[in-house]
């Protein structure tokens, strides 16, 4: 009986140590996302026409703000606008924006560095390409 208790106690200690020593890999991946930060739009090309924020009736202060917890929001006139969750697939060069109103926008990442981001997507029947710099 003492042998059984010894092995049972050893098993419980081993299981407890195993559960408490594991880290949450998801938290590490989120905080290391290269997108985290504020990205300000410098121009947008829609169906071949270039629009500059703040010119010719195009809103100013446009941008995207990505958080380490997987959420984002749009900036319009430098104010928080629509928000939601995002995912970024570096290998597939795909940025997915899931808005809280259940609209999902699938973007192709054309170019990405520490300071510049170019995404393209379809909006209705129009092709768009948006250019951002990190603030």
N, CA, C and O atoms as a GROMACS GRO file, in nm:
protein
  540
    1UNK      N    1   0.082  -0.120   0.000
    1UNK     CA    2   0.000   0.000   0.000
    1UNK      C    3   0.087   0.127   0.000
    1UNK      O    4   0.052   0.226  -0.063
    2UNK      N    5   0.201   0.121   0.073
    2UNK     CA    6   0.290   0.236   0.077
    2UNK      C    7   0.349   0.261  -0.061
    2UNK      O    8   0.367   0.376  -0.100
    3UNK      N    9   0.378   0.156  -0.135
    3UNK     CA   10   0.434   0.170  -0.269
    3UNK      C   11   0.332   0.236  -0.361
    3UNK      O   12   0.367   0.323  -0.440
    4UNK      N   13   0.206   0.195  -0.351
    4UNK     CA   14   0.099   0.254  -0.433
    4UNK      C   15   0.086   0.404  -0.404
    4UNK      O   16   0.077   0.485  -0.497
    5UNK      N   17   0.086   0.441  -0.275
    5UNK     CA   18   0.075   0.581  -0.236
    5UNK      C   19   0.194   0.661  -0.290
    5UNK      O   20   0.178   0.773  -0.338
    6UNK      N   21   0.313   0.604  -0.281
    6UNK     CA   22   0.433   0.671  -0.329
    6UNK      C   23   0.421   0.701  -0.478
    6UNK      O   24   0.448   0.813  -0.522
    7UNK      N   25   0.381   0.599  -0.559
    7UNK     CA   26   0.368   0.619  -0.703
    7UNK      C   27   0.253   0.713  -0.738
    7UNK      O   28   0.263   0.790  -0.833
    8UNK      N   29   0.145   0.706  -0.664
    8UNK     CA   30   0.032   0.795  -0.687
    8UNK      C   31   0.072   0.940  -0.659
    8UNK      O   32   0.039   1.031  -0.736
    9UNK      N   33   0.145   0.962  -0.548
    9UNK     CA   34   0.191   1.096  -0.514
    9UNK      C   35   0.290   1.147  -0.619
    9UNK      O   36   0.283   1.262  -0.660
   10UNK      N   37   0.381   1.060  -0.662
   10UNK     CA   38   0.478   1.097  -0.765
   10UNK      C   39   0.408   1.134  -0.896
   10UNK      O   40   0.447   1.230  -0.963
   11UNK      N   41   0.304   1.058  -0.932
   11UNK     CA   42   0.227   1.086  -1.053
   11UNK      C   43   0.158   1.222  -1.043
   11UNK      O   44   0.160   1.300  -1.139
   12UNK      N   45   0.098   1.252  -0.931
   12UNK     CA   46   0.028   1.380  -0.912
   12UNK      C   47   0.127   1.496  -0.919
   12UNK      O   48   0.097   1.598  -0.981
   13UNK      N   49   0.243   1.482  -0.856
   13UNK     CA   50   0.344   1.589  -0.859
   13UNK      C   51   0.391   1.612  -1.003
   13UNK      O   52   0.407   1.726  -1.046
   14UNK      N   53   0.414   1.503  -1.076
   14UNK     CA   54   0.458   1.514  -1.214
   14UNK      C   55   0.353   1.585  -1.300
   14UNK      O   56   0.387   1.672  -1.380
   15UNK      N   57   0.227   1.548  -1.284
   15UNK     CA   58   0.120   1.612  -1.361
   15UNK      C   59   0.107   1.760  -1.328
   15UNK      O   60   0.091   1.842  -1.418
   16UNK      N   61   0.115   1.793  -1.199
   16UNK     CA   62   0.105   1.934  -1.159
   16UNK      C   63   0.220   2.015  -1.217
   16UNK      O   64   0.200   2.126  -1.266
   17UNK      N   65   0.340   1.961  -1.211
   17UNK     CA   66   0.456   2.032  -1.265
   17UNK      C   67   0.441   2.050  -1.416
   17UNK      O   68   0.478   2.155  -1.469
   18UNK      N   69   0.389   1.952  -1.483
   18UNK     CA   70   0.370   1.961  -1.628
   18UNK      C   71   0.270   2.069  -1.666
   18UNK      O   72   0.292   2.141  -1.763
   19UNK      N   73   0.160   2.081  -1.592
   19UNK     CA   74   0.059   2.180  -1.623
   19UNK      C   75   0.105   2.322  -1.592
   19UNK      O   76   0.072   2.415  -1.666
   20UNK      N   77   0.180   2.339  -1.485
   20UNK     CA   78   0.220   2.474  -1.446
   20UNK      C   79   0.340   2.524  -1.523
   20UNK      O   80   0.364   2.645  -1.526
   21UNK      N   81   0.418   2.436  -1.584
   21UNK     CA   82   0.538   2.482  -1.653
   21UNK      C   83   0.512   2.521  -1.798
   21UNK      O   84   0.601   2.578  -1.861
   22UNK      N   85   0.396   2.494  -1.852
   22UNK     CA   86   0.366   2.528  -1.990
   22UNK      C   87   0.336   2.675  -2.003
   22UNK      O   88   0.266   2.732  -1.918
   23UNK      N   89   0.387   2.738  -2.106
   23UNK     CA   90   0.356   2.878  -2.131
   23UNK      C   91   0.250   2.885  -2.239
   23UNK      O   92   0.224   2.787  -2.309
   24UNK      N   93   0.188   3.001  -2.253
   24UNK     CA   94   0.086   3.022  -2.354
   24UNK      C   95   0.151   3.080  -2.478
   24UNK      O   96   0.182   3.199  -2.483
   25UNK      N   97   0.173   2.996  -2.579
   25UNK     CA   98   0.239   3.039  -2.701
   25UNK      C   99   0.161   3.147  -2.775
   25UNK      O  100   0.221   3.230  -2.843
   26UNK      N  101   0.028   3.148  -2.763
   26UNK     CA  102  -0.054   3.247  -2.833
   26UNK      C  103  -0.021   3.388  -2.789
   26UNK      O  104  -0.017   3.479  -2.872
   27UNK      N  105   0.004   3.408  -2.659
   27UNK     CA  106   0.036   3.540  -2.610
   27UNK      C  107   0.167   3.590  -2.669
   27UNK      O  108   0.179   3.707  -2.704
   28UNK      N  109   0.266   3.500  -2.680
   28UNK     CA  110   0.393   3.539  -2.736
   28UNK      C  111   0.378   3.580  -2.882
   28UNK      O  112   0.437   3.680  -2.923
   29UNK      N  113   0.300   3.506  -2.960
   29UNK     CA  114   0.283   3.538  -3.101
   29UNK      C  115   0.212   3.670  -3.121
   29UNK      O  116   0.246   3.746  -3.211
   30UNK      N  117   0.113   3.698  -3.037
   30UNK     CA  118   0.039   3.823  -3.053
   30UNK      C  119   0.126   3.944  -3.024
   30UNK      O  120   0.123   4.042  -3.098
   31UNK      N  121   0.204   3.939  -2.917
   31UNK     CA  122   0.283   4.055  -2.879
   31UNK      C  123   0.397   4.081  -2.976
   31UNK      O  124   0.450   4.192  -2.982
   32UNK      N  125   0.437   3.980  -3.053
   32UNK     CA  126   0.546   3.996  -3.148
   32UNK      C  127   0.498   4.030  -3.289
   32UNK      O  128   0.578   4.033  -3.382
   33UNK      N  129   0.371   4.056  -3.307
   33UNK     CA  130   0.319   4.086  -3.439
   33UNK      C  131   0.387   4.210  -3.495
   33UNK      O  132   0.392   4.314  -3.430
   34UNK      N  133   0.440   4.200  -3.617
   34UNK     CA  134   0.509   4.315  -3.676
   34UNK      C  135   0.415   4.430  -3.711
   34UNK      O  136   0.460   4.541  -3.738
   35UNK      N  137   0.285   4.404  -3.712
   35UNK     CA  138   0.189   4.510  -3.747
   35UNK      C  139   0.154   4.602  -3.630
   35UNK      O  140   0.100   4.710  -3.651
   36UNK      N  141   0.184   4.560  -3.508
   36UNK     CA  142   0.141   4.636  -3.390
   36UNK      C  143   0.192   4.780  -3.399
   36UNK      O  144   0.310   4.805  -3.419
   37UNK      N  145   0.097   4.873  -3.384
   37UNK     CA  146   0.130   5.015  -3.388
   37UNK      C  147   0.029   5.092  -3.472
   37UNK      O  148  -0.073   5.038  -3.514
   38UNK      N  149   0.059   5.218  -3.496
   38UNK     CA  150  -0.028   5.308  -3.572
   38UNK      C  151   0.030   5.328  -3.711
   38UNK      O  152   0.146   5.364  -3.727
   39UNK      N  153  -0.055   5.304  -3.812
   39UNK     CA  154  -0.016   5.318  -3.953
   39UNK      C  155  -0.102   5.428  -4.015
   39UNK      O  156  -0.224   5.419  -4.016
   40UNK      N  157  -0.038   5.532  -4.068
   40UNK     CA  158  -0.107   5.647  -4.126
   40UNK      C  159  -0.106   5.634  -4.278
   40UNK      O  160  -0.001   5.610  -4.338
   41UNK      N  161  -0.223   5.650  -4.341
   41UNK     CA  162  -0.234   5.640  -4.486
   41UNK      C  163  -0.171   5.762  -4.553
   41UNK      O  164  -0.197   5.876  -4.515
   42UNK      N  165  -0.088   5.734  -4.654
   42UNK     CA  166  -0.026   5.844  -4.730
   42UNK      C  167  -0.093   5.863  -4.866
   42UNK      O  168  -0.096   5.973  -4.920
   43UNK      N  169  -0.149   5.753  -4.921
   43UNK     CA  170  -0.225   5.764  -5.045
   43UNK      C  171  -0.305   5.636  -5.066
   43UNK      O  172  -0.278   5.533  -5.005
   44UNK      N  173  -0.404   5.648  -5.153
   44UNK     CA  174  -0.487   5.534  -5.190
   44UNK      C  175  -0.509   5.540  -5.341
   44UNK      O  176  -0.542   5.645  -5.396
   45UNK      N  177  -0.492   5.427  -5.406
   45UNK     CA  178  -0.516   5.421  -5.550
   45UNK      C  179  -0.639   5.332  -5.571
   45UNK      O  180  -0.640   5.214  -5.536
   46UNK      N  181  -0.742   5.394  -5.630
   46UNK     CA  182  -0.867   5.323  -5.655
   46UNK      C  183  -0.896   5.328  -5.804
   46UNK      O  184  -0.912   5.435  -5.862
   47UNK      N  185  -0.901   5.210  -5.866
   47UNK     CA  186  -0.926   5.198  -6.010
   47UNK      C  187  -0.833   5.290  -6.091
   47UNK      O  188  -0.876   5.354  -6.187
   48UNK      N  189  -0.706   5.296  -6.050
   48UNK     CA  190  -0.608   5.374  -6.124
   48UNK      C  191  -0.602   5.522  -6.088
   48UNK      O  192  -0.515   5.592  -6.140
   49UNK      N  193  -0.690   5.572  -6.001
   49UNK     CA  194  -0.690   5.713  -5.961
   49UNK      C  195  -0.630   5.726  -5.822
   49UNK      O  196  -0.671   5.656  -5.729
   50UNK      N  197  -0.532   5.814  -5.807
   50UNK     CA  198  -0.464   5.834  -5.680
   50UNK      C  199  -0.535   5.940  -5.598
   50UNK      O  200  -0.565   6.049  -5.647
   51UNK      N  201  -0.562   5.907  -5.472
   51UNK     CA  202  -0.622   6.001  -5.377
   51UNK      C  203  -0.526   6.019  -5.261
   51UNK      O  204  -0.469   5.922  -5.209
   52UNK      N  205  -0.507   6.143  -5.220
   52UNK     CA  206  -0.422   6.178  -5.107
   52UNK      C  207  -0.513   6.220  -4.992
   52UNK      O  208  -0.597   6.308  -5.011
   53UNK      N  209  -0.499   6.160  -4.873
   53UNK     CA  210  -0.583   6.200  -4.760
   53UNK      C  211  -0.576   6.350  -4.735
   53UNK      O  212  -0.468   6.409  -4.730
   54UNK      N  213  -0.694   6.411  -4.719
   54UNK     CA  214  -0.703   6.554  -4.694
   54UNK      C  215  -0.712   6.640  -4.819
   54UNK      O  216  -0.722   6.763  -4.809
   55UNK      N  217  -0.708   6.578  -4.937
   55UNK     CA  218  -0.715   6.656  -5.062
   55UNK      C  219  -0.836   6.614  -5.144
   55UNK      O  220  -0.874   6.496  -5.146
   56UNK      N  221  -0.896   6.710  -5.212
   56UNK     CA  222  -1.008   6.686  -5.306
   56UNK      C  223  -1.123   6.605  -5.246
   56UNK      O  224  -1.176   6.515  -5.310
   57UNK      N  225  -1.160   6.638  -5.123
   57UNK     CA  226  -1.274   6.574  -5.060
   57UNK      C  227  -1.246   6.438  -4.999
   57UNK      O  228  -1.336   6.376  -4.944
   58UNK      N  229  -1.123   6.391  -5.006
   58UNK     CA  230  -1.084   6.264  -4.945
   58UNK      C  231  -1.053   6.291  -4.799
   58UNK      O  232  -0.975   6.380  -4.767
   59UNK      N  233  -1.115   6.213  -4.708
   59UNK     CA  234  -1.095   6.235  -4.564
   59UNK      C  235  -0.947   6.243  -4.528
   59UNK      O  236  -0.863   6.179  -4.592
   60UNK      N  237  -0.917   6.322  -4.426
   60UNK     CA  238  -0.780   6.329  -4.377
   60UNK      C  239  -0.767   6.245  -4.251
   60UNK      O  240  -0.867   6.196  -4.197
   61UNK      N  241  -0.644   6.228  -4.204
   61UNK     CA  242  -0.621   6.155  -4.080
   61UNK      C  243  -0.666   6.010  -4.087
   61UNK      O  244  -0.719   5.957  -3.990
   62UNK      N  245  -0.644   5.946  -4.201
   62UNK     CA  246  -0.684   5.806  -4.218
   62UNK      C  247  -0.571   5.714  -4.173
   62UNK      O  248  -0.454   5.746  -4.191
   63UNK      N  249  -0.608   5.600  -4.115
   63UNK     CA  250  -0.506   5.506  -4.075
   63UNK      C  251  -0.564   5.381  -4.012
   63UNK      O  252  -0.686   5.364  -4.004
   64UNK      N  253  -0.475   5.296  -3.968
   64UNK     CA  254  -0.509   5.171  -3.899
   64UNK      C  255  -0.423   5.162  -3.774
   64UNK      O  256  -0.304   5.194  -3.777
   65UNK      N  257  -0.483   5.117  -3.665
   65UNK     CA  258  -0.410   5.096  -3.540
   65UNK      C  259  -0.427   4.950  -3.500
   65UNK      O  260  -0.538   4.904  -3.475
   66UNK      N  261  -0.315   4.877  -3.493
   66UNK     CA  262  -0.315   4.735  -3.458
   66UNK      C  263  -0.261   4.718  -3.316
   66UNK      O  264  -0.157   4.773  -3.282
   67UNK      N  265  -0.333   4.640  -3.235
   67UNK     CA  266  -0.290   4.612  -3.098
   67UNK      C  267  -0.233   4.471  -3.089
   67UNK      O  268  -0.260   4.386  -3.173
   68UNK      N  269  -0.153   4.448  -2.984
   68UNK     CA  270  -0.090   4.318  -2.964
   68UNK      C  271  -0.190   4.208  -2.933
   68UNK      O  272  -0.159   4.090  -2.950
   69UNK      N  273  -0.310   4.244  -2.886
   69UNK     CA  274  -0.410   4.143  -2.850
   69UNK      C  275  -0.495   4.097  -2.968
   69UNK      O  276  -0.593   4.025  -2.949
   70UNK      N  277  -0.460   4.138  -3.091
   70UNK     CA  278  -0.532   4.093  -3.209
   70UNK      C  279  -0.649   4.181  -3.249
   70UNK      O  280  -0.728   4.143  -3.335
   71UNK      N  281  -0.662   4.299  -3.189
   71UNK     CA  282  -0.769   4.391  -3.226
   71UNK      C  283  -0.710   4.508  -3.305
   71UNK      O  284  -0.590   4.533  -3.302
   72UNK      N  285  -0.798   4.578  -3.377
   72UNK     CA  286  -0.756   4.694  -3.455
   72UNK      C  287  -0.871   4.792  -3.461
   72UNK      O  288  -0.984   4.759  -3.427
   73UNK      N  289  -0.840   4.913  -3.505
   73UNK     CA  290  -0.944   5.009  -3.540
   73UNK      C  291  -0.895   5.100  -3.649
   73UNK      O  292  -0.775   5.123  -3.666
   74UNK      N  293  -0.991   5.153  -3.725
   74UNK     CA  294  -0.962   5.250  -3.831
   74UNK      C  295  -0.955   5.389  -3.771
   74UNK      O  296  -1.022   5.419  -3.672
   75UNK      N  297  -0.873   5.473  -3.831
   75UNK     CA  298  -0.869   5.615  -3.798
   75UNK      C  299  -0.933   5.692  -3.912
   75UNK      O  300  -0.903   5.668  -4.029
   76UNK      N  301  -1.022   5.785  -3.879
   76UNK     CA  302  -1.079   5.880  -3.974
   76UNK      C  303  -1.074   6.015  -3.905
   76UNK      O  304  -1.124   6.032  -3.794
   77UNK      N  305  -1.012   6.113  -3.972
   77UNK     CA  306  -0.990   6.244  -3.910
   77UNK      C  307  -0.915   6.228  -3.777
   77UNK      O  308  -0.940   6.302  -3.682
   78UNK      N  309  -0.823   6.133  -3.772
   78UNK     CA  310  -0.742   6.102  -3.653
   78UNK      C  311  -0.823   6.058  -3.532
   78UNK      O  312  -0.776   6.065  -3.419
   79UNK      N  313  -0.944   6.014  -3.555
   79UNK     CA  314  -1.031   5.965  -3.449
   79UNK      C  315  -1.063   5.818  -3.472
   79UNK      O  316  -1.067   5.772  -3.587
   80UNK      N  317  -1.085   5.745  -3.363
   80UNK     CA  318  -1.120   5.604  -3.373
   80UNK      C  319  -1.253   5.588  -3.444
   80UNK      O  320  -1.351   5.654  -3.410
   81UNK      N  321  -1.255   5.501  -3.544
   81UNK     CA  322  -1.379   5.473  -3.618
   81UNK      C  323  -1.413   5.325  -3.600
   81UNK      O  324  -1.420   5.277  -3.487
   82UNK      N  325  -1.434   5.254  -3.707
   82UNK     CA  326  -1.470   5.113  -3.699
   82UNK      C  327  -1.358   5.031  -3.636
   82UNK      O  328  -1.240   5.066  -3.647
   83UNK      N  329  -1.397   4.921  -3.570
   83UNK     CA  330  -1.297   4.836  -3.507
   83UNK      C  331  -1.331   4.688  -3.527
   83UNK      O  332  -1.435   4.653  -3.583
   84UNK      N  333  -1.242   4.604  -3.480
   84UNK     CA  334  -1.263   4.460  -3.493
   84UNK      C  335  -1.136   4.384  -3.457
   84UNK      O  336  -1.053   4.430  -3.380
   85UNK      N  337  -1.124   4.264  -3.516
   85UNK     CA  338  -1.009   4.178  -3.493
   85UNK      C  339  -0.935   4.159  -3.624
   85UNK      O  340  -0.993   4.170  -3.732
   86UNK      N  341  -0.806   4.129  -3.613
   86UNK     CA  342  -0.727   4.107  -3.734
   86UNK      C  343  -0.641   3.983  -3.720
   86UNK      O  344  -0.613   3.936  -3.610
   87UNK      N  345  -0.600   3.931  -3.834
   87UNK     CA  346  -0.499   3.826  -3.837
   87UNK      C  347  -0.407   3.854  -3.955
   87UNK      O  348  -0.450   3.905  -4.059
   88UNK      N  349  -0.281   3.820  -3.938
   88UNK     CA  350  -0.182   3.844  -4.043
   88UNK      C  351  -0.105   3.716  -4.068
   88UNK      O  352  -0.042   3.662  -3.978
   89UNK      N  353  -0.112   3.668  -4.190
   89UNK     CA  354  -0.039   3.549  -4.233
   89UNK      C  355   0.082   3.595  -4.313
   89UNK      O  356   0.071   3.632  -4.430
   90UNK      N  357   0.199   3.594  -4.247
   90UNK     CA  358   0.322   3.643  -4.312
   90UNK      C  359   0.359   3.559  -4.433
   90UNK      O  360   0.402   3.613  -4.535
   91UNK      N  361   0.343   3.427  -4.424
   91UNK     CA  362   0.381   3.339  -4.534
   91UNK      C  363   0.290   3.360  -4.655
   91UNK      O  364   0.337   3.358  -4.769
   92UNK      N  365   0.162   3.378  -4.631
   92UNK     CA  366   0.068   3.398  -4.740
   92UNK      C  367   0.048   3.543  -4.778
   92UNK      O  368  -0.028   3.574  -4.871
   93UNK      N  369   0.116   3.635  -4.707
   93UNK     CA  370   0.101   3.779  -4.730
   93UNK      C  371  -0.045   3.822  -4.731
   93UNK      O  372  -0.089   3.897  -4.818
   94UNK      N  373  -0.119   3.774  -4.631
   94UNK     CA  374  -0.261   3.804  -4.622
   94UNK      C  375  -0.293   3.870  -4.488
   94UNK      O  376  -0.254   3.820  -4.382
   95UNK      N  377  -0.363   3.981  -4.494
   95UNK     CA  378  -0.412   4.051  -4.376
   95UNK      C  379  -0.564   4.042  -4.379
   95UNK      O  380  -0.626   4.084  -4.476
   96UNK      N  381  -0.622   3.987  -4.273
   96UNK     CA  382  -0.768   3.974  -4.265
   96UNK      C  383  -0.819   4.065  -4.155
   96UNK      O  384  -0.776   4.057  -4.040
   97UNK      N  385  -0.912   4.153  -4.192
   97UNK     CA  386  -0.974   4.246  -4.098
   97UNK      C  387  -1.120   4.203  -4.078
   97UNK      O  388  -1.198   4.204  -4.173
   98UNK      N  389  -1.155   4.166  -3.955
   98UNK     CA  390  -1.292   4.124  -3.924
   98UNK      C  391  -1.354   4.232  -3.838
   98UNK      O  392  -1.323   4.244  -3.719
   99UNK      N  393  -1.442   4.309  -3.898
   99UNK     CA  394  -1.506   4.421  -3.827
   99UNK      C  395  -1.615   4.370  -3.733
   99UNK      O  396  -1.670   4.261  -3.754
  100UNK      N  397  -1.646   4.449  -3.630
  100UNK     CA  398  -1.746   4.408  -3.532
  100UNK      C  399  -1.885   4.396  -3.594
  100UNK      O  400  -1.972   4.330  -3.537
  101UNK      N  401  -1.909   4.458  -3.710
  101UNK     CA  402  -2.038   4.445  -3.777
  101UNK      C  403  -2.041   4.322  -3.869
  101UNK      O  404  -2.128   4.310  -3.955
  102UNK      N  405  -1.944   4.230  -3.850
  102UNK     CA  406  -1.933   4.105  -3.924
  102UNK      C  407  -1.887   4.120  -4.068
  102UNK      O  408  -1.888   4.022  -4.142
  103UNK      N  409  -1.847   4.238  -4.111
  103UNK     CA  410  -1.787   4.255  -4.243
  103UNK      C  411  -1.642   4.208  -4.234
  103UNK      O  412  -1.571   4.242  -4.138
  104UNK      N  413  -1.598   4.132  -4.332
  104UNK     CA  414  -1.460   4.084  -4.334
  104UNK      C  415  -1.392   4.135  -4.461
  104UNK      O  416  -1.448   4.126  -4.570
  105UNK      N  417  -1.273   4.188  -4.444
  105UNK     CA  418  -1.196   4.241  -4.555
  105UNK      C  419  -1.067   4.160  -4.567
  105UNK      O  420  -0.986   4.157  -4.474
  106UNK      N  421  -1.048   4.095  -4.682
  106UNK     CA  422  -0.928   4.017  -4.708
  106UNK      C  423  -0.833   4.103  -4.790
  106UNK      O  424  -0.866   4.143  -4.902
  107UNK      N  425  -0.716   4.130  -4.736
  107UNK     CA  426  -0.619   4.217  -4.802
  107UNK      C  427  -0.494   4.138  -4.839
  107UNK      O  428  -0.449   4.051  -4.765
  108UNK      N  429  -0.440   4.171  -4.954
  108UNK     CA  430  -0.312   4.116  -4.996
  108UNK      C  431  -0.205   4.217  -4.954
  108UNK      O  432  -0.215   4.336  -4.986
  109UNK      N  433  -0.102   4.170  -4.884
  109UNK     CA  434   0.006   4.259  -4.842
  109UNK      C  435   0.108   4.263  -4.954
  109UNK      O  436   0.181   4.166  -4.978
  110UNK      N  437   0.112   4.376  -5.024
  110UNK     CA  438   0.201   4.393  -5.139
  110UNK      C  439   0.344   4.421  -5.097
  110UNK      O  440   0.438   4.374  -5.160
  111UNK      N  441   0.359   4.499  -4.990
  111UNK     CA  442   0.492   4.535  -4.940
  111UNK      C  443   0.479   4.563  -4.791
  111UNK      O  444   0.381   4.621  -4.745
  112UNK      N  445   0.582   4.521  -4.716
  112UNK     CA  446   0.578   4.540  -4.572
  112UNK      C  447   0.719   4.552  -4.517
  112UNK      O  448   0.804   4.467  -4.542
  113UNK      N  449   0.743   4.659  -4.441
  113UNK     CA  450   0.869   4.678  -4.371
  113UNK      C  451   0.837   4.737  -4.235
  113UNK      O  452   0.720   4.754  -4.200
  114UNK      N  453   0.940   4.768  -4.158
  114UNK     CA  454   0.919   4.828  -4.026
  114UNK      C  455   0.848   4.962  -4.034
  114UNK      O  456   0.782   5.003  -3.939
  115UNK      N  457   0.863   5.031  -4.148
  115UNK     CA  458   0.809   5.167  -4.157
  115UNK      C  459   0.706   5.188  -4.267
  115UNK      O  460   0.646   5.296  -4.274
  116UNK      N  461   0.683   5.090  -4.354
  116UNK     CA  462   0.590   5.108  -4.466
  116UNK      C  463   0.507   4.982  -4.489
  116UNK      O  464   0.554   4.870  -4.472
  117UNK      N  465   0.383   5.004  -4.529
  117UNK     CA  466   0.289   4.895  -4.554
  117UNK      C  467   0.204   4.931  -4.676
  117UNK      O  468   0.152   5.042  -4.686
  118UNK      N  469   0.191   4.837  -4.769
  118UNK     CA  470   0.103   4.855  -4.885
  118UNK      C  471   0.012   4.734  -4.890
  118UNK      O  472   0.058   4.620  -4.895
  119UNK      N  473  -0.120   4.760  -4.889
  119UNK     CA  474  -0.218   4.652  -4.899
  119UNK      C  475  -0.309   4.676  -5.019
  119UNK      O  476  -0.335   4.791  -5.056
  120UNK      N  477  -0.357   4.567  -5.077
  120UNK     CA  478  -0.454   4.580  -5.186
  120UNK      C  479  -0.573   4.491  -5.155
  120UNK      O  480  -0.560   4.388  -5.089
  121UNK      N  481  -0.689   4.534  -5.202
  121UNK     CA  482  -0.813   4.462  -5.177
  121UNK      C  483  -0.919   4.509  -5.274
  121UNK      O  484  -0.901   4.608  -5.345
  122UNK      N  485  -1.030   4.438  -5.274
  122UNK     CA  486  -1.143   4.476  -5.357
  122UNK      C  487  -1.252   4.534  -5.268
  122UNK      O  488  -1.289   4.476  -5.166
  123UNK      N  489  -1.302   4.650  -5.309
  123UNK     CA  490  -1.409   4.718  -5.236
  123UNK      C  491  -1.527   4.732  -5.332
  123UNK      O  492  -1.527   4.818  -5.420
  124UNK      N  493  -1.627   4.646  -5.315
  124UNK     CA  494  -1.735   4.641  -5.412
  124UNK      C  495  -1.680   4.586  -5.542
  124UNK      O  496  -1.629   4.474  -5.545
  125UNK      N  497  -1.689   4.664  -5.649
  125UNK     CA  498  -1.632   4.622  -5.777
  125UNK      C  499  -1.502   4.697  -5.808
  125UNK      O  500  -1.448   4.685  -5.918
  126UNK      N  501  -1.452   4.773  -5.709
  126UNK     CA  502  -1.331   4.854  -5.730
  126UNK      C  503  -1.209   4.791  -5.664
  126UNK      O  504  -1.215   4.739  -5.552
  127UNK      N  505  -1.098   4.796  -5.737
  127UNK     CA  506  -0.970   4.751  -5.683
  127UNK      C  507  -0.903   4.868  -5.613
  127UNK      O  508  -0.897   4.978  -5.668
  128UNK      N  509  -0.852   4.844  -5.490
  128UNK     CA  510  -0.785   4.951  -5.414
  128UNK      C  511  -0.648   4.906  -5.371
  128UNK      O  512  -0.623   4.787  -5.349
  129UNK      N  513  -0.560   5.003  -5.358
  129UNK     CA  514  -0.428   4.981  -5.303
  129UNK      C  515  -0.401   5.098  -5.210
  129UNK      O  516  -0.399   5.214  -5.252
  130UNK      N  517  -0.379   5.067  -5.081
  130UNK     CA  518  -0.357   5.171  -4.980
  130UNK      C  519  -0.213   5.167  -4.930
  130UNK      O  520  -0.157   5.060  -4.906
  131UNK      N  521  -0.154   5.284  -4.916
  131UNK     CA  522  -0.016   5.301  -4.872
  131UNK      C  523  -0.014   5.363  -4.733
  131UNK      O  524  -0.084   5.461  -4.707
  132UNK      N  525   0.066   5.305  -4.643
  132UNK     CA  526   0.074   5.352  -4.505
  132UNK      C  527   0.220   5.367  -4.462
  132UNK      O  528   0.308   5.298  -4.512
  133UNK      N  529   0.243   5.458  -4.368
  133UNK     CA  530   0.372   5.468  -4.299
  133UNK      C  531   0.344   5.451  -4.149
  133UNK      O  532   0.240   5.491  -4.098
  134UNK      N  533   0.441   5.390  -4.081
  134UNK     CA  534   0.424   5.369  -3.937
  134UNK      C  535   0.457   5.497  -3.863
  134UNK      O  536   0.558   5.562  -3.890
  135UNK      N  537   0.372   5.531  -3.771
  135UNK     CA  538   0.389   5.655  -3.695
  135UNK      C  539   0.471   5.629  -3.572
  135UNK      O  540   0.497   5.721  -3.494
   0.00000   0.00000   0.00000
